[in-house]
Amino acid sequence: MITVHYFARLRELTGKGEESLDRAPLTVEELLDWAEATYPGFGKDTIHVAVNEEYARKEDVIQAGDVCAFIPPVSGG
């Protein structure tokens, strides 16, 4: 199992702050593909992913027990 956290507009889109997935191992790109297929409009091309509190690259592998966070783009002044 991996734990996935959603922030900002992604929390609103998914209707939840976090969920557990029984899909490990998988790459960050595969996780983004899953999120886009599960939640249309997710915006996988603009989302950053952190794995165990560190920014991850699309080719990084997520293992069982990892904690992932989807981080949407932010703006402000």
C-alpha positions as CSV (number, residue, x, y, z in Angstrom):
1,M,0.0,0.0,0.0
2,I,1.0,3.6,-0.6
3,T,-0.6,6.6,0.9
4,V,-1.4,9.5,-1.4
5,H,-2.2,13.1,-0.1
6,Y,-4.1,15.7,-2.1
7,F,-3.7,19.4,-1.6
8,A,-5.6,22.6,-2.7
9,R,-7.8,22.1,-5.8
10,L,-6.9,18.4,-6.0
11,R,-8.5,17.9,-2.6
12,E,-11.7,19.5,-4.0
13,L,-11.5,17.5,-7.2
14,T,-11.1,14.1,-5.5
15,G,-13.3,14.9,-2.6
16,K,-10.7,13.6,-0.1
17,G,-7.5,14.7,1.5
18,E,-5.8,11.3,1.2
19,E,-6.3,7.7,0.2
20,S,-4.4,4.4,0.3
21,L,-3.6,2.5,-2.9
22,D,-2.6,-1.1,-3.3
23,R,-0.7,-0.5,-6.5
24,A,3.0,-0.5,-5.5
25,P,5.6,-0.7,-7.0
26,L,4.9,1.8,-9.7
27,T,6.7,4.8,-11.1
28,V,5.7,8.4,-10.4
29,E,4.6,8.7,-14.0
30,E,2.3,5.6,-13.6
31,L,0.8,7.2,-10.5
32,L,0.1,10.4,-12.4
33,D,-1.5,8.4,-15.2
34,W,-3.7,6.6,-12.7
35,A,-4.7,9.8,-11.1
36,E,-5.6,11.4,-14.4
37,A,-7.7,8.3,-15.4
38,T,-9.4,8.1,-12.0
39,Y,-10.0,11.9,-11.6
40,P,-10.6,13.5,-15.1
41,G,-9.2,17.0,-15.1
42,F,-6.5,16.1,-12.6
43,G,-3.9,17.9,-14.7
44,K,-1.0,15.5,-14.5
45,D,1.2,17.6,-16.7
46,T,1.3,20.4,-14.1
47,I,1.4,18.4,-10.9
48,H,4.6,17.8,-8.9
49,V,4.9,14.7,-6.8
50,A,6.7,14.3,-3.5
51,V,7.6,10.8,-2.3
52,N,8.5,10.6,1.4
53,E,8.7,14.4,1.6
54,E,11.1,14.8,-1.3
55,Y,10.3,15.9,-4.8
56,A,10.4,13.0,-7.2
57,R,11.1,12.6,-10.9
58,K,8.6,10.8,-13.2
59,E,11.0,7.8,-13.5
60,D,11.3,7.3,-9.7
61,V,9.8,4.1,-8.3
62,I,7.3,4.2,-5.5
63,Q,7.4,1.2,-3.1
64,A,4.9,-0.2,-0.7
65,G,4.9,1.9,2.5
66,D,5.8,5.1,0.7
67,V,3.9,8.3,1.2
68,C,3.2,10.5,-1.8
69,A,1.8,14.0,-2.2
70,F,0.4,15.6,-5.3
71,I,1.3,19.2,-5.3
72,P,-0.5,21.5,-7.7
73,P,1.0,24.7,-9.0
74,V,0.6,27.6,-6.7
75,S,0.6,31.3,-7.3
76,G,0.7,34.3,-5.1
77,G,2.3,37.6,-4.5
